[in-house]
Amino acid sequence: MKQSMPQFMQQPMQEPLPQHVDVAVIGGGIIGIGTALALARAGVRVAVFEKGTVAGEQSSRNWGWVRTVGRDPKELELALLANEMWSDIQSKTEVGYRRTGLAYLAQSDAEMARHQQWLDSARTSGVRVSLIGKGELAQHIPASNRPWVGALYSASDGVAEPALATRAIAKLAIEAGAQVFEQCAVRGIETAAGAVSAVVTERGVVKCAAAVLAGGAWSRLFCGNHAIELPQLKVHASVLSTTPLQTGLDMAVNGVDFTCRKRSDGGYTVSQLGASVADLTPDSLRLCRAFLPAWMAERKYLKLRMGRRFFEELRMPRRFGLDQPTPFEACRQWDPAPSMPMVERALEKLKHAFPAFKEARIARAWAGMIDVTPDALPVISAVPRVAGFFVGTGFSGHGFGIGPAAGAALADLVTGARSRVDLKPFVLERFAA
Ligand SMILES: Cc1cc2nc3c(=O)[nH]c(=O)nc-3n(C[C@H](O)[C@H](O)[C@H](O)COP(=O)(O)OP(=O)(O)OC[C@H]3O[C@@H](n4cnc5c(N)ncnc54)[C@H](O)[C@@H]3O)c2cc1C
């Protein structure tokens, strides 16, 4: 029932590492690969080092939503830029990007009022999102048993295929001159006179003038080993896909107790906001104060669980030397088992809401570890203490859609180019006590 995970990129693993690059990118998810694409296009010598396979973790496991709807207003500039970038990428390679439309459905006036509030907060951003009533909504969805009163809707939002996208973008980056090394963990960075001078990989040292950490759920561990505090926890999220079926539902919808979007293979990717579990770990205790407000705000959707994971992380070294294997090599690809009850419940709710799905069968189910920050906003930032070290992480469950724009923003930070978006909300120092 598990999802089949991507095969290796064609760049051979045995290819010798360069002795020197301008920029080393640590992590081959959508953020690292997006950064490499932008840097390579700017003529920068860049290499991506990925401990497992490109997009082996979150970037191939997500729902595939590319949205402005419902985002924190601080992210909307990035989301708008990303929508344009996805169109451009799709014109060059197949990433399954389609502007299918996307809606957050509402069953009550209170939900509509909350959507209106979001719309008011986003009004000056230039997003093309509106509140539609049940008449207009009925034109976009099949017959339903639910009393929908309307939706927050954008015709220009859509989806891309996570199973394709990051790897296809990596090929664009390679064509533009980037190098991508899989099965090559970065153990840490070296510095000289307070500035990055090299990355230490499991296959040797690569000198560089700058390093970008795009390590997803591993970023806190990486930073901690260099005494850089990055408040980040992990959330386990489960998803399923169905076999192909005709339902008349083409746009992506969030019905709260189910979410679904049509896949390019004719099936649907299904989940729900509540398909998430935060395993308590020693870090949950260390970061309890910072995360408490987020846990309280999300308590309807997020379950806290005490179990095996606490002791696994307790045993994991937090400080390690760079001359021996590190925790990054010990886990090439974080491939957690899905919670079947959670996703089966989402599918049942979907079938009940839209009888057109009553024949839907589960094709596959999988899970991913989402990396979250206390304010659910990413860190796209220089690290003030170490010149030449940059971090792009903590995308808190919504980094796929904005990935290409976040990568471009990181590339601008590294090269010193004027950023196309305001990156102040994403600086690392916002968490400094
Ligand atoms: C179930 C689920 C549903 C989601 N749905 C959506 C959605 O619909 N829309 C959306 O926008 N977002 C969604 N997201 C979030 C989105 O997938 C992530 O925000 C995004 O993929 C993060 O990309 P990343 O590159 O930062 O991390 P990742 O994709 O996790 O990549 C990080 C990479 O770094 C590598 N790495 C780590 N440490 C090292 C090291 N030391 N050396 C070398 N390599 C290293 C890892 O192996 C990994 O491949 C979802 C996430 C999940 C799990």
The ligand as a Gaussian input file, in Angstrom:
#p B3LYP/6-31G(d) Opt

LIG

0 1
 C        1.553000      14.926000       3.686000
 C        2.010000      16.287000       3.260000
 C        1.151000      17.121000       2.543000
 C        1.576000      18.377000       2.108000
 N        0.797000      19.098000       1.262000
 C        1.273000      20.244000       0.714000
 C        0.545000      20.926000      -0.298000
 O       -0.490000      20.460000      -0.757000
 N        1.045000      22.096000      -0.764000
 C        2.207000      22.625000      -0.300000
 O        2.574000      23.720000      -0.734000
 N        2.951000      21.963000       0.615000
 C        2.518000      20.783000       1.120000
 N        3.273000      20.088000       2.016000
 C        4.537000      20.660000       2.481000
 C        5.633000      20.522000       1.443000
 O        5.719000      19.178000       0.978000
 C        6.958000      20.945000       2.083000
 O        6.808000      22.211000       2.700000
 C        8.076000      21.035000       1.068000
 O        8.141000      19.871000       0.287000
 C        9.383000      21.246000       1.818000
 O       10.439000      21.121000       0.897000
 P       11.916000      21.055000       1.448000
 O       12.787000      21.009000       0.263000
 O       12.115000      22.108000       2.470000
 O       11.969000      19.684000       2.285000
 P       12.086000      18.169000       1.817000
 O       11.301000      17.871000       0.619000
 O       11.799000      17.348000       3.038000
 O       13.599000      18.041000       1.400000
 C       14.673000      18.132000       2.315000
 C       15.745000      17.210000       1.804000
 O       16.954000      17.446000       2.512000
 C       17.633000      16.220000       2.634000
 N       18.618000      16.383000       3.710000
 C       18.387000      16.673000       4.999000
 N       19.531000      16.797000       5.679000
 C       20.533000      16.570000       4.789000
 C       21.946000      16.552000       4.893000
 N       22.576000      16.796000       6.053000
 N       22.663000      16.285000       3.781000
 C       22.045000      16.056000       2.586000
 N       20.694000      16.044000       2.446000
 C       19.953000      16.312000       3.529000
 C       16.528000      15.224000       2.921000
 O       16.909000      13.903000       2.624000
 C       15.411000      15.732000       2.025000
 O       15.382000      15.075000       0.773000
 C        2.870000      18.833000       2.483000
 C        3.726000      18.010000       3.211000
 C        3.320000      16.729000       3.574000
 C        4.277000      15.830000       4.304000

